[in-house]
Amino acid sequence: QRATEQQLERTRRTVQANYTAIDSGAQRHLAQARQHSRDLKAEIQLNAHHAVRHAQDMVRHQITDVRQFAQLHLQRAQREVPVLFADIRAEARQSLRSARAETQADWQTVQQRAASDLQRSRDALAHTYADTAALARHTVAQARQNTQALMREVTGQGPDKTLQRGFALVRDAQGQAITSAHAHAQAGAADTPITLEFRDGRRRTVLGQEEPNPQRDPP
């Protein structure tokens, strides 16, 4: 369970980091789109300014021509020059309106694309989180089953099962299990009563002197 909780915590941190990276990327794209829109707007304004200046240069050139031929075309020039100015202004206004409309359309397209990318990222993040949660639940269930199996196995290996197979449990006067004859002798417990527990009951006896072990104490 601790390993599962640690894995969940690491997964949450990973998901949070991915969400932060996605959100940062979306913000960066939006900032780039805004900068691109501002650049386009500045370029359009610059082009319009150049167009107006070019038109003014043409008008000045035409005015120079009119002045040169003022004696012959004075009345005609007085009629045409205002018309030319009106056309230039109308064309410049139309160009500005078209540029604004194109810029607005580009900005809406950029916003829609950014929103679509962000939604896809959120969907992928939710899918990843759901898969991680399902995997965590499966891992916890598997660990629970393994723990129950181990508990059953440990229960099956208890002292009762051992006594059923012909073994006996040796206890001292205080009821503590005796697992070593050498350690019991060193503790000064010789000629003290002990209890032998069998599968069908208990018998008390006295532990005497330790007999020599041929393998441990050769003659």
C-alpha positions in Angstrom: 0.0 0.0 0.0 2.9 2.4 0.8 4.4 1.6 -2.6 1.1 2.2 -4.3 0.7 5.5 -2.4 4.2 6.5 -3.4 3.4 5.6 -7.1 0.2 7.6 -6.9 2.1 10.6 -5.5 4.7 10.3 -8.3 2.0 10.0 -10.9 0.2 13.1 -9.5 3.4 15.1 -9.6 4.0 13.9 -13.2 0.5 14.8 -14.2 0.7 18.1 -12.5 4.1 18.8 -14.3 2.5 17.8 -17.6 -0.5 20.0 -17.0 1.8 22.9 -16.1 3.9 22.3 -19.2 0.8 22.2 -21.4 -0.6 25.3 -19.8 2.7 27.1 -20.3 2.9 26.0 -23.9 -0.6 27.3 -24.5 0.2 30.6 -22.9 3.4 30.8 -25.0 1.4 30.1 -28.2 -1.1 32.7 -27.3 1.6 35.2 -26.6 3.3 34.4 -29.9 -0.1 34.7 -31.7 -0.6 38.1 -30.1 2.8 39.2 -31.1 2.3 38.0 -34.6 -1.0 39.9 -34.8 0.7 43.0 -33.5 3.4 42.6 -36.1 0.8 42.1 -38.9 -1.1 45.2 -37.7 2.1 47.3 -37.6 3.1 46.0 -41.1 -0.3 46.8 -42.5 -0.2 50.3 -41.0 3.2 50.8 -42.4 2.1 49.6 -45.8 -0.9 51.9 -45.6 1.4 54.8 -44.6 3.7 54.0 -47.5 0.7 53.8 -49.8 -0.5 57.2 -48.6 2.9 58.7 -49.0 3.2 57.2 -52.5 -0.2 58.7 -53.4 0.8 62.0 -52.0 4.0 61.9 -54.1 2.0 61.1 -57.2 -0.3 64.0 -56.4 2.6 66.3 -55.9 4.0 65.1 -59.2 0.7 65.7 -60.9 0.4 69.1 -59.3 3.8 69.9 -60.7 2.6 68.8 -64.1 -0.5 70.9 -63.6 1.5 73.9 -62.7 3.6 73.4 -65.8 0.5 73.3 -67.9 -1.5 75.7 -65.7 -2.3 78.0 -68.5 -3.8 75.2 -70.7 -5.3 72.8 -68.1 -6.0 75.0 -65.0 -9.8 74.5 -65.1 -9.4 70.8 -65.8 -6.9 70.4 -62.9 -9.2 72.2 -60.5 -11.9 69.6 -61.3 -9.7 66.5 -61.2 -7.5 67.1 -58.2 -10.3 67.0 -55.6 -11.6 63.8 -57.2 -8.2 62.2 -57.1 -7.8 63.1 -53.4 -11.2 61.6 -52.7 -10.3 58.4 -54.5 -7.0 58.2 -52.7 -8.7 58.6 -49.3 -11.4 56.1 -50.2 -8.8 53.6 -51.3 -6.7 54.1 -48.2 -9.8 53.7 -46.0 -10.8 50.5 -47.9 -7.3 49.1 -47.5 -7.4 49.8 -43.8 -10.8 48.2 -43.4 -9.6 45.1 -45.3 -6.5 44.9 -43.3 -8.5 45.2 -40.0 -10.9 42.5 -41.2 -8.1 40.1 -42.2 -6.3 40.8 -38.9 -9.4 40.0 -36.9 -10.0 36.8 -38.9 -6.4 35.7 -38.3 -6.8 36.5 -34.6 -10.0 34.4 -34.3 -8.3 31.5 -36.1 -5.4 31.6 -33.7 -7.7 31.7 -30.7 -9.7 28.8 -32.0 -6.6 26.7 -32.7 -5.2 27.5 -29.3 -8.5 26.5 -27.6 -8.7 23.3 -29.6 -5.1 22.4 -28.7 -5.7 23.1 -25.0 -8.9 21.0 -25.0 -7.0 18.1 -26.7 -4.3 18.4 -24.1 -6.8 18.4 -21.2 -8.6 15.3 -22.7 -5.3 13.5 -23.0 -4.4 14.5 -19.4 -7.8 13.2 -18.1 -7.4 10.0 -20.0 -3.9 9.5 -18.6 -5.1 10.2 -15.0 -8.0 7.7 -15.4 -5.6 5.0 -16.7 -3.3 5.7 -13.7 -6.1 5.5 -11.2 -7.4 2.2 -12.8 -3.8 0.8 -12.6 -3.5 1.9 -9.0 -6.8 0.3 -8.0 -5.8 -2.9 -9.8 -2.4 -2.9 -8.0 -4.0 -2.4 -4.6 -6.5 -5.2 -5.3 -3.7 -7.5 -6.4 -1.7 -6.6 -3.3 -4.7 -7.3 -1.1 -5.2 -10.7 -2.6 -1.5 -11.5 -2.2 -1.6 -10.4 1.4 -4.6 -12.5 2.1 -2.9 -15.5 0.5 0.2 -14.9 2.6 -1.9 -14.6 5.7 -3.6 -17.9 4.9 -0.2 -19.5 4.3 1.2 -18.1 7.6 -1.9 -19.4 9.5 -1.4 -22.8 8.0 2.2 -22.9 9.2 1.2 -22.3 12.9 2.2 -24.5 15.9 -1.0 -26.6 15.7 -0.1 -27.8 12.3 3.4 -28.6 13.4 2.2 -30.6 16.4 -0.1 -32.6 14.1 2.9 -33.8 12.2 4.5 -35.4 15.3 6.7 -32.6 16.7 6.6 -31.4 20.3 6.9 -27.9 21.8 9.3 -27.5 24.8 8.6 -24.8 27.3 10.4 -23.8 30.5 8.8 -23.1 33.9 7.8 -19.6 32.9 6.0 -21.0 29.8 8.6 -19.6 27.3 9.6 -21.8 24.4 13.0 -23.5 24.6 14.8 -23.5 21.2 18.4 -24.3 22.2 19.6 -27.0 24.6 23.0 -25.3 24.8 21.6 -21.9 25.7 19.2 -23.5 28.2 22.1 -25.3 29.9 24.2 -22.1 30.1 21.3 -20.3 31.7 21.6 -22.7 34.7 18.3 -24.4 34.0 19.5 -28.0 34.5 17.2 -30.2 36.7 14.4 -27.7 36.3 10.9 -28.8 35.3 9.9 -28.3 31.7 6.7 -28.9 29.8 6.4 -31.0 26.6 3.4 -30.0 24.5 2.1 -32.7 22.1 -0.8 -32.6 19.7 -3.2 -34.2 22.3 -1.9 -32.8 25.6 1.0 -31.7 27.8 3.5 -33.6 30.0 5.8 -32.2 32.6 9.3 -33.6 33.1 12.8 -32.5 34.4 15.6 -31.6 32.0 18.7 -33.5 33.1 22.4 -33.2 32.2 23.3 -32.7 28.6 24.6 -35.8 26.9 27.8 -35.5 24.8 27.2 -35.0 21.1 29.6 -37.2 19.1 29.5 -34.8 16.2 30.2 -31.7 18.3 32.3 -33.2 21.2 34.4 -36.1 19.7 36.1 -38.4 22.3 
